[in-house]
Amino acid sequence: MNRKTFWLLTLFEGGLGVVAFIILCLTHRPIPLLGSTGPSAWAWGIIGALLTYVALASGLRFWPYLQRKLTGHIQQLRQLFMPLTLLQFALMATLAGLGEELLFRVLLQSWLDSWMPISLAIIFSSLIFAAMHWLSLTYFILTLIMSIAFGLVYHATQSYVLVATWHGLYDFIALVVLTRQAHWLLPTTSR
């Protein structure tokens, strides 16, 4: 990935958050930072990211079907992100967690919840989230499941900090492992 592409992706992720923030301000909707979790939101977000990564990595490592379906994507993403530094990963992942969760959970899911049952609000916002991350049907389904988990946790806790931490840290771990330790995910991948 060249510098221009990196900055375009980073600005896009940050821009999602800015747009969501402006809409929230214009519509006088609150941004529930800690929700019912209080200061432990950070810790729960870290735990969520670690558990999600372990679950996905275990599925990739030990489930041949998932390996077959995602190996090509992993190799493409690895080549794309390989040139980036840890600081660039941190910036991109942080902005993805902050921006996407502000847009999909705090704004979209909460708005849909005012028009329909929460179960449908979570499903619809998660379908849009997964569609924006489309690489294949398998990747879409995995992203949809993860988004539904974010949506359920956000609904239960009303903690933006928790889901943004979870999402951002998961992305950071996934990017680092993908580019620096891909053999952890796929035994046939060279270091």
HELIX and SHEET records of a PDB file:
HELIX    1   1 ARG A    3  LEU A   26  1                                  24    
HELIX    2   2 GLY A   35  SER A   40  5                                   6    
HELIX    3   3 ALA A   41  PHE A   62  1                                  22    
HELIX    4   4 PRO A   64  PHE A   81  1                                  18    
HELIX    5   5 LEU A   86  GLU A  101  1                                  16    
HELIX    6   6 LEU A  102  GLN A  109  3                                   8    
HELIX    7   7 SER A  110  ASP A  113  1                                   4    
HELIX    8   8 ILE A  118  MET A  132  1                                  15    
HELIX    9   9 LEU A  137  THR A  157  1                                  21    
HELIX   10  10 TYR A  160  ARG A  180  1                                  21    
HELIX   11  11 ALA A  182  TRP A  184  5                                   3    
END                                                                             
